[in-house]
Amino acid sequence: MLSKSKRPYELPVIAIDIETSGAYPLVSEICEIAAVKYQDGKIVDTFQSLVKVSEPMSDFIIGIHGITNEMVADAPTIDQVLPDFLKFIDNAIIIGHHVQFDLGFIAIEIERLNVKYPNNLALCTSLLSRALITESPNHKLQTLIKFLKLDQGTAHRALDDSKACLELFHRCMSRVESDTTFLELEEIQEKPLTWETFSMKKFVTTQITTSLYEAIKAKRAVEINYQTSSVKTNYYREIHPKGLVLNPDQPYVIALCTQEMRDKRFYVNKILDVRGMAGY
């Protein structure tokens, strides 16, 4: 691991961004990946590739990023793209706007290919801007681009969003002392972000997490015994899991709760048991 005592600009700073076929890892895939490398006071290199996905993307998702199924039909697969991307970002500080999203998707592919995580430190410009640019109406990337009058490019395309993220990082750095270290920035964003935080292999280690993982992959309903302030034990509810978020604070499952007929977050540490549904 790189030293956290370094000042960020003493190392290459690489802004990354991905576009995906859906909101959650395991059930969705990367359809574009990009990065911008900043070193010695200037952008020195870029990386960008569309990525072939295994299932057609919905019109709703296409409407967000503008990447069509035709555009990725002849693109390289993530297996072909990822090794070059990992070489590009190695030995650098990586930054991203809500970089947890990017790390979550990429970490799964790294583990699937059974390769080592690159040697990175990571910072989130969403978290940093919340602490340092408090006057912004909100801290979505597109809002900050307009508020700070940054170069927008094409919104929700990976390379342009990477460039905007890098500009936003510079603005954040202009609001701290020039000798601020990575460790101090990590304290400002209030949480460490590492590849291992998003390791699915480290998550799937118990009966409960294994059952959740398998249900999400199979798009299968399960019953969970979920502890709340009013219900402690022995109350099972049917859920249809849609995704898993390995949040650094506490992982949670996004699922349709059949009883309430709406999507809800179910924090993994409050799930006391998982059992299969009859007929599944």
Steps between C-alpha positions, in 0.01 A plus 500: 500500500621850422589721795215707640751755625554619143340817370264405215687682224822321593345196330310461174135589554261304280132589473286201405141451392284217371161476334293190564202299377321548832526635850648208692795260466438126461189561286643779281819546299750766401427636151767776495813565703734799491778673691705820484856511636629826652869536587752783528229763468333372183294221343751252363281214376144374462329162479156430355315197368145392439433151638280226356220392734339158509136616507325788319476824693159651569376821340502659846871432551586603144317826568738573789837457331412489129696181437288277279504123461626551145795705627624219725410206274851475354688649798762294687383305804592606853741203508690662213481858630565459871868390496601814306289719727661355812847565359396858423387577855767311695722692747270802502244672712165435339215743536140482392170668568330251730796278423343227714271425206794460261708293743204272572452406135870474416591298812254227401662469157850496652403211726318316222815511288701391805758778468653714774360833597715789375706706743270798558384754751150632434313825559139596432434849361138474610603459863777759473273758338237450770760599757684769303245655261213538741337791313401282203122428479581128499802286422400312187771522237285682244389755763859565605609535137244777448553661842878517460482567124712197413537361148203265468563305181238230442323418826492134604771392258794349682792697355336843528376426851854391594636832376232691691577300812868591470411869472276467805786337692722799418231730640480293816878512536495878463304511827757316711861578587755414234676254730182304579573129487288221362431383856364844589276498191379157600406645839315784326293251300450310828560149375778291344423349159693192392449232238455245780197694629318387186624141496215261428720207605543651845128572520376152406630316806188410702175317437310830495730683259533195275121465482459868418771482232342195336150650512616822333691314229204271431244785531315280749271604785593402856360548848708687753473533876581870537563667832352846551432713804147359519565146377789311657469137383281242327333728251570396142418722205520423130742708296609501137868609511604739223854583600771501763690811603825442692475834676815575705280581802269199475413279199135488403266324261257693280186291466131516422320431827191300405297605806551871431534475120791743487877488481682521832849477642568202723826532693687172507593523869127502588414191296482214750413221256432437132286217372384395156147541375277200433492435126834672434 
